[in-house]
Amino acid sequence: MSRISATFAALAAQKKTALVTFITAGDPAPGLTLPLMHALVAGGADILELGVPFSDPMAEGPVIQRACERALKFHIGLKDVFEYVRQFRESNQHTPVLLMGYANPIERIGADAFIAAAKAAGADGAIVVDYPPEECGEFAAAMRDNGLDLVFLLAPTSTEERIAQVAKVGGGFSYYVSLKGVTGAGNIDTAQVAERLTAIRRHVKLPIGVGFGIRDAATAKAVAAVADAVVIGSRIIEEIENTPPPQAPAAVQALVAGIRAALDA
């Protein structure tokens, strides 16, 4: 059982919803990534998504785009991301870490090299936004063979065929994008989310996390009533943007703790 699967199983036994949090590696400064990762866990995050900075993050709204731009000014790349995970594992062996990003950096170093480096660093899997499930069966199998989960996105517009394909090759959990848009955009219709998750669960037996648009504790709690996990990214990045860098870890921890409390209430 992967670390992600074990985490969901443990939370389900406690009747708790997983809290998945996102930050971009290297933002707002390279030396703050590790403290921010630990602050997220201290605040109550169950799974960390560590964003790989990329120059054309097509799924991201302005907030995470700016985070990528800030990180790229420090020339943060995949090797740095692997090193952050390795350092995180020196003191935390239980919190799953997912690498989230795009195909280009993986294609540049090669899939086999990516998998080997991710495994060696102590990562638990990846979300690759622009890897369609129909075209990466071999990659998903190689990830699985190395104990890594490949998590796929599903959207309000996903067809029955796409959902079935994700059920076939995905691992860890499935990530439902609650909006027809980019990260951080719009407001979530929780009734519509519930309806879509019911349809998705006819095919997908993995836990389902919901993200894109969850910005506060109240929305997180409402989504938690129908999902196995809530995913929060842009709101955390905004907190980082609006806080002096030395205080960013404490501010992020407080924000996440408030959301965790709402989920557990």
VOGU-3710 file (C-alpha; in Angstrom, 3 decimals, decimal comma):
1> msrisatfaa> 0,000/0,000/0,000  1,379/3,398/-0,987  1,815/6,187/1,556  -1,092/8,039/-0,092  -3,406/5,012/0,091  -2,398/4,402/3,707  -3,167/8,015/4,574  -6,641/7,855/3,062  -7,321/4,512/4,786  -6,287/5,899/8,173
11> laaqkktalv> -8,416/9,013/7,728  -11,419/6,985/6,587  -11,132/4,863/9,740  -11,338/8,098/11,742  -14,184/9,397/9,544  -12,015/12,357/8,543  -11,607/14,143/5,220  -8,083/14,531/3,853  -6,668/18,033/3,550  -4,365/18,363/0,532
21> tfitagdpap> -2,341/21,580/0,287  -0,340/23,080/-2,572  2,660/25,389/-2,690  5,105/26,116/-5,499  8,680/25,016/-4,838  11,014/28,007/-4,507  8,260/30,542/-3,828  8,638/33,134/-2,356  12,312/32,239/-1,900  14,254/28,963/-2,140
31> gltlplmhal> 15,073/28,898/1,563  11,409/29,035/2,582  10,128/25,945/0,778  11,149/23,452/3,455  9,829/25,583/6,365  6,549/26,035/4,466  6,213/22,281/3,910  6,650/21,636/7,621  4,253/24,487/8,473  1,565/22,944/6,279
41> vaggadilel> 1,894/19,652/8,131  1,884/21,409/11,501  -1,331/23,168/10,468  -3,036/19,874/9,701  -2,319/19,063/6,052  -2,477/15,332/5,320  -0,920/15,349/1,829  1,416/17,928/0,303  1,402/18,938/-3,341  4,721/20,504/-4,262
51> gvpfsdpmae> 4,449/22,458/-7,488  7,246/22,217/-10,044  7,757/25,758/-11,412  6,964/25,985/-15,114  6,854/28,883/-17,546  3,469/27,986/-19,071  1,282/26,521/-16,312  -1,874/26,203/-18,384  -4,191/25,062/-15,588  -3,201/27,812/-13,191
61> gpviqracer> -4,834/31,136/-12,521  -2,907/34,388/-11,942  -2,011/33,593/-8,326  -0,105/30,371/-9,026  1,251/31,807/-12,281  2,903/34,528/-10,210  4,280/31,906/-7,831  5,870/30,087/-10,781  7,368/33,333/-12,062  8,872/34,133/-8,669
71> alkfhiglkd> 10,366/30,637/-8,353  11,752/30,676/-11,894  13,620/33,892/-11,119  15,617/31,743/-8,697  16,067/29,095/-11,447  14,191/26,467/-9,432  13,805/23,255/-11,443  13,109/19,570/-11,015  16,459/18,824/-9,365  15,709/21,424/-6,711
81> vfeyvrqfre> 12,239/19,970/-6,173  13,693/16,494/-5,630  16,149/17,974/-3,123  13,343/19,663/-1,172  11,559/16,325/-0,891  14,756/14,577/0,181  15,336/17,146/2,912  11,700/16,953/4,036  12,048/13,191/4,419  14,934/13,632/6,846
91> snqhtpvllm> 12,415/14,556/9,544  9,045/13,485/8,123  8,573/9,939/6,899  4,782/9,771/7,017  3,269/12,737/5,117  2,790/11,954/1,406  4,327/14,396/-1,073  2,970/14,681/-4,611  4,904/16,519/-7,297  2,514/18,614/-9,374
101> gyanpierig> 3,439/20,077/-12,707  3,580/19,665/-16,454  4,970/17,238/-18,998  7,804/19,381/-20,369  10,268/19,053/-17,456  9,635/15,296/-17,287  10,065/14,843/-21,013  13,298/16,829/-20,854  14,986/14,474/-18,370  13,099/11,365/-19,492
111> adafiaaaka> 10,354/9,410/-17,769  12,672/6,753/-16,355  15,024/9,344/-14,879  12,081/11,234/-13,387  10,675/8,119/-11,744  14,055/7,059/-10,373  14,791/10,507/-8,951  11,308/10,923/-7,463  11,541/7,535/-5,776  15,050/8,181/-4,461
121> agadgaivvd> 14,000/11,544/-3,026  11,043/10,030/-1,173  8,181/11,433/-3,252  4,929/9,484/-3,385  3,661/10,296/-6,840  2,856/13,011/-9,321  0,100/14,995/-10,957  1,063/15,834/-14,527  -1,628/18,173/-15,797  -1,028/17,632/-19,511
131> yppeecgefa> -0,487/13,846/-19,502  -3,810/12,448/-20,772  -4,592/9,035/-19,278  -5,211/7,549/-22,726  -1,585/8,170/-23,695  0,428/7,328/-20,594  -0,455/3,786/-19,639  3,199/2,763/-19,731  4,259/5,723/-17,606  1,512/5,016/-15,071
141> aamrdngldl> 2,559/1,356/-14,912  6,219/2,285/-14,422  5,246/4,696/-11,643  3,148/2,005/-9,979  5,967/-0,544/-10,269  8,181/1,886/-8,343  5,643/2,508/-5,596  4,562/5,892/-6,971  0,996/7,020/-7,640  0,015/8,915/-10,782
151> vfllaptste> -2,965/11,115/-9,948  -5,216/12,311/-12,770  -7,536/15,278/-13,058  -11,221/14,966/-13,860  -13,389/17,925/-14,806  -17,098/18,827/-15,012  -16,797/18,158/-18,746  -15,068/14,750/-18,463  -16,793/12,076/-20,531  -17,710/8,589/-19,327
161> eriaqvakvg> -14,843/7,260/-21,449  -12,309/9,619/-19,823  -13,550/8,741/-16,334  -13,248/5,029/-17,104  -9,703/5,531/-18,400  -8,684/7,395/-15,248  -10,160/4,557/-13,206  -7,988/2,140/-15,176  -4,586/3,835/-14,862  -4,819/6,287/-11,954
171> ggfsyyvslk> -3,405/5,762/-8,486  -3,598/7,270/-5,018  -6,730/9,340/-5,542  -8,559/11,101/-8,343  -8,573/14,885/-8,429  -11,894/16,443/-9,430  -11,579/19,980/-10,788  -14,740/21,633/-9,512  -14,775/24,498/-12,020  -14,643/25,013/-15,771
181> gvtgagnidt> -11,616/27,228/-15,425  -8,198/27,675/-13,867  -7,054/27,383/-10,271  -8,472/29,944/-7,880  -11,322/30,991/-10,172  -15,013/31,299/-9,385  -17,219/29,844/-6,686  -18,010/26,182/-6,159  -21,553/24,836/-6,566  -21,394/22,058/-3,975
191> aqvaerltai> -24,666/20,489/-5,127  -23,270/20,174/-8,644  -20,021/18,753/-7,253  -21,950/16,131/-5,297  -23,861/15,119/-8,415  -20,691/14,763/-10,470  -18,888/12,783/-7,776  -21,762/10,313/-7,666  -21,341/9,752/-11,408  -17,544/9,487/-11,138
201> rrhvklpigv> -17,742/6,944/-8,320  -19,609/4,571/-10,619  -16,243/4,054/-12,323  -13,527/5,302/-9,961  -12,982/3,336/-6,771  -10,101/5,510/-5,561  -10,735/8,318/-3,074  -11,755/11,567/-4,757  -10,315/14,957/-3,887  -11,926/18,218/-4,960
211> gfgirdaata> -9,964/21,359/-5,752  -9,885/24,590/-7,792  -11,918/27,287/-6,039  -11,834/26,231/-2,373  -10,857/29,460/-0,660  -12,125/29,318/2,912  -13,047/27,031/5,776  -16,790/27,162/5,073  -16,389/26,033/1,466  -13,892/23,369/2,508
221> kavaavadav> -16,361/22,012/5,058  -19,198/21,952/2,508  -17,050/20,088/-0,038  -15,828/17,677/2,657  -19,411/16,478/3,087  -19,281/14,867/-0,363  -15,555/14,356/-1,094  -12,759/12,263/0,385  -10,321/15,185/0,249  -10,291/18,934/-0,237
231> vigsriieei> -7,415/20,528/-2,130  -6,347/24,116/-1,442  -3,646/25,947/-3,364  -4,301/29,493/-4,565  -5,544/30,686/-1,186  -2,319/29,470/0,436  -0,215/31,187/-2,224  -2,144/34,421/-1,598  -1,269/34,155/2,095  2,386/33,768/1,146
241> entpppqapa> 2,177/36,752/-1,228  0,607/39,016/1,378  2,922/38,144/4,275  6,535/39,265/4,827  8,666/36,222/3,942  10,004/35,578/7,463  6,418/35,332/8,773  5,069/33,257/5,859  5,395/29,794/7,485  3,523/30,901/10,622
251> avqalvagir> 0,802/32,601/8,557  0,351/29,533/6,356  0,209/27,255/9,395  -2,525/29,395/10,951  -4,547/29,452/7,723  -4,358/25,683/7,305  -5,161/25,089/10,977  -8,396/27,033/10,572  -9,407/24,928/7,592  -8,439/21,723/9,407
261> aalda> -10,579/22,730/12,384  -13,567/23,336/10,112  -13,139/19,944/8,457  -12,970/18,205/11,829  -15,837/20,138/13,428
//
